[in-house]
Amino acid sequence: MTVPATSPATSVRRLVAFVFYNIAAVLVLLLLVEGIASIAYTVRDAFAAKPLARAFHTEYDRDLGWVNRPSVYLSNMYGPGKYLRTNSQRFRNNTDFTKSVPPGKTRIICSGDSFTLGYGVDNDHTWPQLLASRAADIETVNMGQGGYGADQAYLWYKRDGVKLDHDIQIFAFIADDFRRMQSPTSFGYGKPMLVVENGQLVTKNVPVPLLVQVWSPNLARAQAALLNLSTMRLLRSVFRLDPSAAATQTRKESNQETSLVLSHMLDDLVATNRAKNSFLVLAYLPTRDEGESGAYWRKFLAEYAHQHGLLYLDLTDDFRRLPPQQLDQFFIASGALDFTGAAGHYTEAGNAFSADLIYRGLLANPEIAAKLRSRSASDAATFRPAMPVRANSPEAGKPVD
């Protein structure tokens, strides 16, 4: 029996195939090992990450997702002596408020997220409290809450804020507040969603699912980290699952939907404040690194305020005019606080600067200045914000809470 001879070309092909398959097998093995190790380390790090500050002073709320616990006192919440106290009405204030505005006082309700809450500073150095200290007749109600979207801040005011008579409501925003409106969760916590149906605001995802609260925020951190592994990015690229282009289009559509919801929210706030003989003021608080999303919402708020005759206070340009070294001291540095997302919030100096700018803006409006009886509108021309004197170092990151 004669065995067919193997041609040199066939032998080379077989050798190449053998080498190729062995190299492929080794690469697959390495990817598996890298993947398993990365997943293990990622999950470990996610569950060992620093806690969210809100977990220490909030509780589950079926309507809002989470809200301050009443009558909390944490003496060293943000460091030695940097206390956090809530009153029995769940606001970050040292005392309770009567329904009626006390004689001789001008009451301002301050709505917003962690920048209004005063993340990282004590009760006495939040911008709402510093605003109250600018004049003896001002009384401020701090309705800021860590991690809130603008929708949650609106819903909290509509549920609990309107119970109080007030002269002014300052609704303060940062860029992230609008992104948070587009999701039923926030860093693992469940939250309500506002949508417009038949021309009316409708609240969805309520009661807010409690199960999400039980497992948050570590699972949310693990999920986000896993999706960012190099192996996952490679697979998305190979199978053309990279959503960057689609995400850009989706973001534009989401912003349009959010703009519609926001318009209805603001329309209702305008009507509610007018019914209470109160002024609605819109304020935009800049973060350390403002992106394009911030520019979009700043323009939206400016146009809405102009169309509806509202006072709009955009602090962005005032912050940007400062030298970088001076600006650094307005923001909490990375690693300065032992909480996830602490970096990038306002320091005491940042809160003081914001309070001065807001106070000056209020005085510049004749109608609002008339409610602030301790100063006349003409004071706005000579009033200047206090400038900080100490420098802070490393650049802050993007705030989460």
Secondary structure, 3 states (H helix, E strand, C coil): CCCCCCCHHHHHHHHHHHHHHHHHHHHHHHHHHHHHHHHHHHHHHHHHCCCCHHHHCEEEECCCEEEECCCCEECCCCCCCCCEECCCCCCCCCCCCCCCCCCCCEEEEEEECHHHHCCCCCHHHCHHHHHHCCCCCEEEEEEECCCCCHHHHHHHHHHCHHHCCCCEEEEEECCHHHHHCCCCEECCEECCEEEEECCEEEEECCCCCHHHHHHCCHHHHHHHHHHCCHHHHHHHHHCCCCCHHHHHHHHHHHHHHHHHHHHHHHHHHHHHHHHCCCEEEEEECCCCCCCHHHHHHHHHHHHHHHHHCCEEEECHHHHHCCCHHHHHCCECCCCCCCCCCCCCCECHHHHHHHHHHHHHHHHCCHHHHHHCCCCCHHHHHCCCCCCCCCCCCCCCCCCCC
